[in-house]
Amino acid sequence: MLGAVMTMQKEKRFIIQGIITMILFMGMYFLLDHLNMSYREMIDEYGSYLVAANIALNIIMSVISAAMMNLSSALVRLNGKEGKGTFLSGVAVFFGMLTYGCTPCVIAFFSAIGITFSVMVLPLAGLPYKFISFGILILGSLWLLYEIQHAKCKIKDKPTDIQT
């Protein structure tokens, strides 16, 4: 099944879908970085290595997220059901919004749902939390690949006309 899913990734539909999805995820990750702290402020406070690490992680995470969307779409097309590992990409994005998003937004969100506590300023502009989010994406990707390798197609048996 993995071979069939990978072959489908070469189709024009999946290439376009992957590029659009990657751009959307990249925009979201860069927006979250900007809401937390601008790259100029990061360079001034932590150095250019932190900005380079954030940009590299944004690109890598966007590619992984887009690949997961494409693989999941191909699995749905072949098998008729979505893999369970794809929900982890949503968890990673939600985790990212809550951790390395803007701190006042996180405080307001939690207080709106009844959780009140003081949020400390995130270390290294939220980079450790971005690594956790990256780890969640890797786990989701591995889980999705496992599901694709062990998926079973629903093949209906034709009734035979031969009677014995």
Buried (B, 14 or more C-beta within 10 A) or exposed (E): BBEBBEEBBEEEEBEEBBEEBBEBBBEBBBEBBEBBBEBEEBBEEBEEEBBEBBBEBBBBBBBBBBBBBBBBBBBEBBBEEBBEBBBBBEBBBEBBBBBBBBBEEBBEEBEEEEEEEEEEEBEBBBBEBBEBBBEBBBBBBEBBBBBBEEBEEEEEEEEEEEEE
